[in-house]
Amino acid sequence: MPVPRITSSLLLAVTACAYASETPEPQQVQISAKRDDQRQRETTTAIVVNHADIVRQGDQTLADVLKRLPGVSISGTPGQGGTIQMRGLGNGYTQILLNGEPVAAGFSLDAIAPETIERIEILRSATAERSNAAVAGAINIILKRAAPRDQRSVSASVARQRGASTPTLSAQLSDQDGAYSYSLAATLSRKHEEKPFTDWQQQRAADSTTTLLRRTPQTESGRTDSLTLTPRLNWKLDGGDTLSWQSLVYLRRMDNLKGADETALIGEHSEYPRNSANYVANVVMLRSDVHWTHQLESGGKLEMKLGASTNRRTSTFDFHGMDTDGKPLGRHHVDSGPVETNVTSTGTYRHPVGEQHAIAVGWDASHAIRREDRNETLFDGDGRQAGANNADYQATVNRLALFAQDEWQVTKRYSLYLGLRHERLDTASRAAAANAPDALDSSSAVWSPSLQSRYELANKDVVRVALSRTYKAPPLVQLVPRRYTKDNNNNPTNPDEQGNPNLRPELAWGLDAAYEHYLGEGALLSASVYARRIRDVTQWRLFEQDGVWITAPFNDGNARTHGVELEAKLNVSKALDVRANLARNWSRVDNVPGPYNRLESQTPVTANIGADYRRGQLTFGGSLSYKASERERQSAQTLSSTSPKRELDLYALWKWQPKTQLRLSASNLLHQHATENYDYIDAKGATRTMRLTPTSASVRIMLEHQL
């Protein structure tokens, strides 16, 4: 493969320069470092965002924090959240970790309040110790671990957007007593939302004559109540051992109502011109980990972690279809209840070998069971049952990984990380009813080598080169050949979705290189480049079956992506800090005709600029985020695009007493409209669906007090 050969040559060249410039000096491998200089001193590349930076702007959600970080963007409508993307890639290419462990399916960023996070690590290149299911990279969210003595704090806030209020109450307490310490953080919120948008559908014949034009204004409103608890206990045992227990409890209830009123300007109406849908769900997510660290007399260290989690959702969905006069035409009622339980076990043995090596070997295993039942009942306009569809299944996913790694201090300035990980996934799915999807058995195994090289120049600047093999495993929902149907207006731009049991993992070779110029006191300038070559890339195939349009995932050849990222953090004065980052991404899918044959939903350009100014008891600042428009082609017939995204956020902090402060924040002040287009073109003509979504600013005021 070209990427490994190029990277190997670069690594050898850097190693040769290191040996030529200096003689190796015996020294102990650095295992830990201060947070301020952790990025500069460690061999494995990671951007660490500390707690103070996370809570600086008083963001209500974690997604608002992440969108400003280098190389990270959030998809979706401005001010309404979305999925996390690194290198412009989401949809499983970016791995999300919580305390170093992959999050469960269905995990919501709303479950974690920014105030409960100790730090965020942006991992651009893979290491053997963590899962290599991170083609674009990984984001590791670390909950608070330290337990300050006798700390009590409470905060109350209210946010307002489009006339709807979201009150939030948070409390944190911690204490120490000798070898024992504990902490507890709790967040209670009630979120109200009002989201209007309008869909336009247009069909044109082969001669460009418009044969159909529909306008459908819609409103989605709802309320979400949530409670988050993050307790932690720490013990210092005899002999230097430590034992810790940390948990996450997330309870959420959602009640959303959506209404649509269609107008046919040209042509006929859809099946249900007027319709409404009510979705009510209760979510219970529990996660608990026990972590034991044992110091060995030989100087080594043994770390073991045992964890368990469950994610349960019970929901009801009612769709009411009506004609233009509001007369009932049909109703769909769905009861569903997926439950996913996961048990994990990890262990790492670390031992220094000589004075230049730190060797680690370990395992990472998990056993997950997912049960899901979906009972759908159809009624006609008179309320009589017209049909039913019940599908229940149980799926088991076993994952076992073995790894070994060596952190080698080659010279005083040059260090090298070598890692090898073998990860195997076994999936088995069995139907619990005769009409449920067919049985599924799938296995995959990946060998993942990783190398990271760090060389420190005489002026303390750092040059990095890294090589890794990563993969993207298909989610279980895409492997099950179940059909997820649209309630109304099935067409090429609004198709049903169906899984594919023959879907294979995507495999990727990756190259990362960076130059980091450190200016002291946390200031730096950085430039990095990356390249990925992906095999068996997943594409969505659109086809028509029995008059119904369906889309399904499939593996279709290779893809390539590369890009450049720039970052700056400057201390202009003791009172003024400035930060900025810029990323440019390119990609090409070989088996899709151009132009715009990019990887799915990749953002070509992201940029952020922000500043903070301190004067006495006042601190104020803000940031401007930009996400370029996306345009991608899935096939010769299908094309989708989104409008650019600009978000201006401002904040002010007044610390009028040593233990009391008031924070005011405003987000999405530009409140730009968002546009999404979906096009299908063939010899018969063209179909386009366009969604226009207005956005609004949000204002939040928060009072924080330490007792």
N, C-alpha and C positions, 0 to 999 in steps of 0.2 A: 504494500500500500504506500502511496506517495507521502502521506502525512507522517507515518512513523519513521520513514527513512529521513525525511527532512529534519524531524525533531531529534532523532538520534545524532545526526551530524551536528546540530546546534549544541546539544548537551555535551558531546565530545569536545567541541571547540571551546566551550566555556570552561570545561574541566581542564583542558590543556593550558588555557590562559591562567587559570587559578594556580596550577602547579608551577608555571613559569614565573609568576610574579612573586611567589612567596613559598617558604618552606613550611610544611605542616607543623603546628605547635600543639602539643598535648593539652587538651582542655576537656572539661566535663560538658557533655551535651546539655544544652539549655532546654529544660523541660517546661518552664513557665516564664512568664514575663509580665510586666506591668501592662495594664490595658492600654495605656497611652501609646506605648511603643510595640505592642504585640504584633501588629501588622508588619512593622519594619524588621523585627528580629526573627520571626518564625520562618521556617523553610516552606511550609505549606501555605499557599496564598489564601488569604481570607480578609475581607473588609469587615471590621467590627464596629458596630454602631452601639454606643453605650446608652445607659438609661436616660441620662440628661438630654441627649440628642433625640431620643424617642419621644419624650413628653414635651419637648420644647414648644411646639406650636399648639398644644392642647387639642390634638386630633381626637375625634370621637371613635374612629375605627383604625385597626391596624393597616388596612389597605391605604388609608391616607398617609400613613407614615412611610410605607414601602414605596409609594410612587415617586418619592424624591431621591431614592437611593441610586447610586451609580449602576447603570445597566439594567434597572428594574422598571417595569411599567405595569399599569393596571388596565385591563381591557374594559370595554363597556362604556356606558354613557357617563359624562362628567358629573361628579357629585353623587353617583349611585353605585359606586363600587364595581367589582368585577373579579376576574381571575388574575393571578399573578403571572407575570412574564419576565424571563431573563433572556437577554439577547433577542428580545422581541418575540420569543417563543413561549407559548403556554401549552394547553392541551396535553399535559403529561410530560412535556420536555423539561419543565422546571419542577424540581422536587422540593416539597415543603416538609421540613423536619420540625418536630417539637421536642426539645431537650435531646436532640440527636437521633430521634426515632421518627420514621415516616408516619405521617398522619393518616388516619383511617379514611376510607372512602366517605364522601359526604361531609368532611370536616369544613366548618365555616370559620372564616377569619373573624367574624363577629363574636366568636366565643372567647376571644382573648382581648381584654382591655389593655391599651398601651401602658397604663400605669403599673401593670403586674409583670412587665417584661424587664428582665435584667439587661439583656443585650440581644442584638440580632447579628448573625454572622452570614455574610454573603460569600459562598464558596464557588469560585469560578471553575475550578478544576477538581476532579474527583480524587479521593483518597481511598485506600483499601479498607479502612476501618468503618466507613459508612457505606450505605447502599450506593451502588453505581448506577441506579436508575435515575440519572441526572444528566441528560445529554446537554441541556443548556446551562446547567449548574444547579446549585441547591441553596436554599435559604433556611437557616437553622435558627429557630426562635427559642431562646433560653429564658424560662421563667425565673423569677427572683429566687435566689438560693441563700444569700446572706441573711442572717437574722440579727439585726442590731438590737442592742439591749434596751428593753423598756421603750419600744416605739409604738405610738398610737397615732394614727392619722385618719382623717375623714375628708371626703370631698363630695360636693353636691354640684350638679350642673344641669343646665337645661339648654337644649338646642332647638332652633326653630327654622323650618324650611317649608316654603309654600303654604304657610298658614297652619302647619302641623307642628306640634311640640314633642320633643323627646327628652323627658327627664331621666337623669342617671344619678345614682347614689353609690359611692364606693367607700370602702373602709379597709384599712390595713393595720395589723398589729403583729408585733414580734417581741421576743424576749429571750434571754439566756440565763441559765442557772448552772454554773459549772460546766460540765461536759455536755449538757443538754441545751438545745435551743429549738425554738419553733417560730413559725410565721403563718399568717392566714390573711388572704386578700379576698374580698367579696365585692361583686359589682351587680347591682340590680338596675334594670332599665326597662322603659316602656317606649317603644319607637312607633310613631305614627308616620305613614307615608301616603303621598298622593302623587301618582305618576300618570299624567295624560300623554298620549301619543296618537299619531294618525298614520294609518296604512293606506297607501295607494297601490292599486293593482292595474296593470295595463297589459293588454295583449294586442299584438299586431300581426297581420297576415304576411305572407311572403312578399306582397307588393307594398308593404309598409302601411297599409290601411289599418287604422285602429278599430278593432272589433270588440274590445271590452275595456271599460274604464270604471273602476270602483274606488270610492273614497270611504274609509271606515275610521271615524274617530273613536278612540277607546280611552278608558280611564281605569287604572289599577290602583286601588286603595287598600290599606290594611293596617293592622296593628300587630306588633311583635313584642311579647313580654319575655324577658330573659333574666336568668340568674347564673352567675359564674362564681365558683369557689375554687381557690387554689391553696390548699393547706400543705405545709411542709414541716417535717420533724427531722432533726439532726442529732446524732449521738457521736461523741468521741470516745472510743473504747480503749481499753488497755492495750499497750503495745503500739499505739499510733494508728490503730484501725479506725475507720469511720463507717457509720451506717446512717443512711438517709432514706426517708419516705416522702414522696411527693405525689400529689394527686391533682386532677382537674375534674371538676363537676360542672356540667353545662346543661341547664334546663331551658327549653325555649318553647313557646306556643305562638303559632302564626295563624292569623285569620285574614285572608286576602279575598277581595271581591273585585272581579273584572267585568266590565260591561262594554259592548260594542254595538254600534248602530250604523249599518252599511247603507250607502247610497249608490245605486247603479246609474252612472251618468251616460254610459254607452253599453248596450248589451244587457244580459240578464243578471239577476241577483245570484248570490251563492246559495247553498242549501238552507242556511240559517242566517238571513240578513241581520236580524237582531238576536243577540245572544248574551248570556251572562254566565259567569263561572265563579264558583265559591270554593276556595281551598282552605281547609283547616288541618293543621298538623301539630302534633306534640312530639318534641325531640328530647331524648335523654341521652347524653353522652357522658360516660364515666371513664376515667383513665387513672391508673395508679401504678407507680414504679417504686421498687425497693432497690437501693444501690449500696453495695458493700465494697469497701476498699481495704485491702490487707497489705501491710508493709512486710516484706520478707527480710530476713537477716542478711541475705546475700546482696541486698540493695535493690532487688526487684520489687515489683508491685503487681498485685492481682486485683482486678476490678471485675465485679459481676453485677448484672442487673437483671431483675425479673419483673416483668410488667404484664398487666392485663387491662383490657379496655373493652367497652361495649358501646355501640351506637345504635339506638333504637328509635324508630320513627313510626308513629301511627297516624294515618291521615285519611281524610275523606275528601272527595272531589265531586262536585255536582255541576254539570253543564246543562243549561237550559237553552234550547234552540227555538226561535220564534220567527214568524214572517214579518213583513214590514209593518203590519198593524199591531204586532205584539201577540198574535195568536200562537199558542204553544204548538210546536211541530214535533218535538222529541226531547228526551232527557237522557243523559248518561250519568250514571252514578258509579263511582269507583271507591272501593275500600282497599287500602294497601298498608302493608306493615313490614318493611325490611328491618332486619336485626342483624348486625354484624358484631361478632365477638372475636377478640384477638388476644392471644397469649404470646409473649415474646421472652426470649432469653438471650442475653449477650454476655460475653466474657472476654477479657483481654489480659494477657500476661505481658508485662513490660519489664525489660531487664537491660541495663547498660552492659555493653561488651567492650572492654577496654575503656579508653577515654574518648573515643570518637564515634561510637555507635550506640544507638538506643533501639534495641530490637523489640518488636511486639508481635505476638501471634494471638489469634482468638477466633471466636465464632459469633454468629448472628443468626438466630433461628426464630421462626414464628409459625404459629398455627392459627389460621383464621377460618371461621365458619360464618357463612352468610345465608340467612333464611329470608325468603321473601314470598309474600302471598299478595296476589292482586285479583280482586273479584269485581268484575264490571257487569253492570246490569243496564239494559237498554229499554226505554219506554217510548211508546208512540205519543202523539199529541193528546190523546184522551187519557193518558196515564196508565195504559195497559202494558204489561211487560212484553217486549218484542224480541228479546234475546238476552243471552248472558254469556260471559266469557271468564272462566276462572283459570288462573295459572299460579301454581305454587312450585317452588323449587328450593333446593338446598345445595350450596356450593361450599367446597372446602379448598383452601389454598394453603399449601405447606411451602415454606421458604427456608432454605438452609444455605448459609454462606460461611466459608472458611477463609481466613485472610492471614497474611504475614506482611510486615513492613519494617523498614530499616531507615532511621533518621541518622545520616552519616555526616559528621562534621569533617569534611575532607581537609580543609585548611581553616585558618582563622577567619577568612572572609568567605569561603565557599562551602556550601552545605548541599546535600543531596538527599532527596526522599525517594525511596524505592518501595513499591507496594504491589502485591498480587492478591486478587480476590477471585474466588470461584463461588458463584451464586446459582442455585437451582430453584426453580419454581415448578410445583406440581399442582394442577387444578383439576378438581373433579366436581361435576355438577349432575345432580339427579332430580328428575321431575317427581313431584308428589301427586300429580294427577294425570289422567290419561291424555288430556288435551293440552298439557303443559309442554314446553320446549323439549326437544330430544336430549338424551344424555350427552354429556360433554366430558372428555378427558384430554388434558393438554399438559405437556411438559416442555420445559426449556431450561437450558443451562448456558451460562456465560462465563468465560474467563476474562478477567478485567485487570490487565497490568496498568500501573500508573507510576509516573516519574515526575518529580518536581525538583527544580534546580534553582538555587538562590546564590547570587554573587554580589558581595558588597564592595563597592568601589572605595577609593581612598577618601572621597568626600562624603562617605556614608550613604550615597545613593545605592539603590538596589536594582539589579537586573534579574528577571525571573523567566524561566522557560519550563513548560510543563507539557506532558503527554499523558493521555488517558484513553481507555476504552470504556464506553458507557453504553447503556441500552435504555429503551423505553418499552416496558411491558404493557400489553393491551389491558385496559381495565376490564373487570369481570362483566360489566354491563354490555361491553362490545363483543364479548365472546358468546353470550347467550343469544340464540337465534329467535328471540322474541320480537314481535312487532309492537312498536309504540305508535299509536295512530293519532292523527290530528282530528280534532272534534269537528272542524269545519273547513271547507275550501281547500281540499287537497289539490295541489297543482305542482308543476316542476320547481317552483320557488318556495313551496310550503309542503314538502313531502313527508310521508311517514318514515320512521327510522327503524332499522332492523340490525341485529348483531350478526357476527360472522364467526362461527366456531373454528374456522381454519386460519384465523388471524395469528400472525407470528410477531415476536418482538422485533423492534427496530434496533440494529446494532450500529454503533458510531465510533469512529476514531476521532480524537480531538487534540488540537494543538493550541496552547495558550502561551503568550509571551508578554512581558510588561517591563516598563522602566519607571521607577519610582524615585522622585527627587524630594527629599525631606528637608523642611525648612525650620524644624523645631517647634515646640509647643503645639503639636498636633497639626501643623500646617504642612501641606505637600502639594506636589504636582505629579500627575501620573498619566501615562499613556500605555494602553494595552491593545493587543490584537488577538483574534481567535479565528480558528477554522475548524469545521466539522464536516466529515463525510459520513453520510447515513445510508445504511443498507436496508432494504425491505421497508421503505418509507410507507406510512399508512395514508391512503387517500380515500375519499368518499365517492362511491360510484352511484350515479343516479340512473334508475331504470323504471320502466312502466310495466306493471303486471296486473292483468285483468282490469285494466282501466284505472288502476291506482298507482300513483307515483311513490316510489320508495327509494331511500338512500341507505347504503350500507358500506362499512369500512372494508378495505382490502389492501393487501401489500402490492405495491407497484414500483418496483425498481429502486433506484438510488436518488439521493438528493445531496446537495452541497450547500453549506452556509458559511459565511465568514463576516467579520466586522471589526470595527475599531471603537474603543472607548477612551474618552478623555475625562480627567477628574482634577478639580482644583479645590483646595481648602486653604484660605489665606487669612492671616491676622493682620488686617490693615492697620489697626491700632489696638490699644488696650480695650477700647470700647466697641470696636467694630470688627466683625468677622464676616467673611464672604465665602460662599461655596458655590460650585457650579460643576455640572457634568454633562457630557454629550456622548451619544452612542449612534453609530451608523451601522445598519445591518443589511446584508444581501443574502439571497438564497435562490436556488434553482432546483426544481424537480425535473429529472431527466425525461420522464415519460409523459410529461404534460406539455403541450405546445405553448409557446410564448405568444405575446408578451405576458407578463405578470404571473409566470408559473413559479410562484414562491411557495414556501412551506406554509401550511395552514395558519392564517391569522398572524403572520409575522409582521411586526411593526418596523418599518424601515428606519425611522429616526425618532429618538427621544432626547429631550434636553431639559435641564433644570438649572435655575439660578436662584440663590437665596442669600439673605443677609440678616444679621442680628446686631442690634445696637443697644448698649447698656449705658444708662445714665442714672446714677444714684440708685434709688429703689425701683426704677422703671427699666424694663427690657421690652423692646418691641422689634418686630421684623416681619419677614414673610418670604414667600417663594412663588416663582412662576414656573409651571410645568407645561411642557409641550410634547405631544404625541402625534406624529405625522399621520396622514390619511393612509389607509390600507387598501390595497387592490390586489386580489389574488384570483387565479384561475384554477379550478379543480379539474376541468376537462376542456375539450374544444367547444363544448356547448354551455358551460356554466362559468359565471363570473360574479364575484361579490366585491363590495367596496364599502368603506366607512369614511366618514368625514374626519378632519383633524380635530384634535382635542387640546384645548388650552384651559388651564386652571390657575387662577390667582388666589393665593391664600395669605391672609395677614393675621398677626396676633399681637397682643400686648399683655405684659405681666407686671403687676404691681405688688411688690412685697412690702406691705406697710407695717408689718410686725415680724419679728424673727420667726414665728411659727405660723403665720397666717399670710396667705397671698391670694390675689384675685387675678384670674386669667380670662381674657376675652379673645376669642378667635372667630374668624370669618373665612369661609371656604367657598370655592367656585364663584368668586365675585364677578367673573366675566359672563357667567351663565349663558354660554353659547348653545345654540341648538345642535343636536346630533342627528346625523343622517346615515341610514344603512340601506344599501341597494343589493338586490339579488336578481341576476339576469340569467335567462335560459334562451338560447338561440339555436334553432335547427332549420332544416329546409322548409318547414311549414310556417315559420314565423318566429316571433319572439314573445317572451313573457317577462315582465319586470314587476317586482314588488319593492316598494320603497317605504321605509318607516322614518317618520319625522318625529323627534322627541325634544320638546322644550325642556330646558333645565333651569334651576333656580339656585340662588345663593343660600348658604346656611350660616347662621350665627349662633355661637355657643358661648355661654358665660359659666365659669367654674370657680367655686370658692373652695380653697384647700386649707386645712387646718391640722396642725400636729398637736395632739393633746399632751 
